Amino acid sequence: MSKLTVTLYGREYSVNCDPGEEQRLKQLVEFVESKMKDVAGRVGNTTEPRLLMLTCLHLADQLFDVHQNARNTLTQDEDLMVAAVEHLHQRIAHIASQVGRA
């Protein structure tokens, strides 16, 4: 386990991560920091705990949207696959009927 000190919105935190994941953790901190700044710009002056809570809700909202879009895409892909298989089944049946006549 690696221990890394990260700074988030001016505060230092000591965080454990798997070896080799330090850069990923730094990227995540930068991402969360940018979201916190976005939220702070919209809500104005607020306490840090409230800002963290609002940022978490904002990120959760985005995550829900991503999950919903992924589910919708998966459903659309499944529908396309079923339609493609049905089309192939009909084509094979048609070709088989033509071969039988020859």
Residue, then its C-alpha position, 0 to 999 in steps of 0.5 A: m500500500s502506498k501513502l500519498t499526501v494530496t491537497l484538495y481545496g487547500r487542505e492536505y489529506s493522507v490517502n492510501c492507494d495501491p502501488g502504481e496508482e499514485q498518478r491516477l489518484k492525483q488525477l482524481v484529486e485534480f478532477v474533484e478539485s475542478k468540480m469543487k471550484d465549479v460548484a463554489g462558483r455557482v453557490g458562492n460563499t459556503t462552508e467547506p463541508r457544505l461545498l464537499m456535500l454539494t460537490c458529491l451530489h453533483l458528481a453523483d448526478q453526473l454518474f447517474d446520467v452516465h449509468q443511465n446512458a450506458r443502460n440505454t445504449l446497451t438496450q439499443d445495442e441489444d435491440l439492434m443485435v436481435a434485429a440483425v439476427e432475425h434478418l440473418h435468419q430470414r436470409i438463411a431461410h430464403i437462401a435455403s429455399q432457393v437451394g432446395r429448388a435448384 
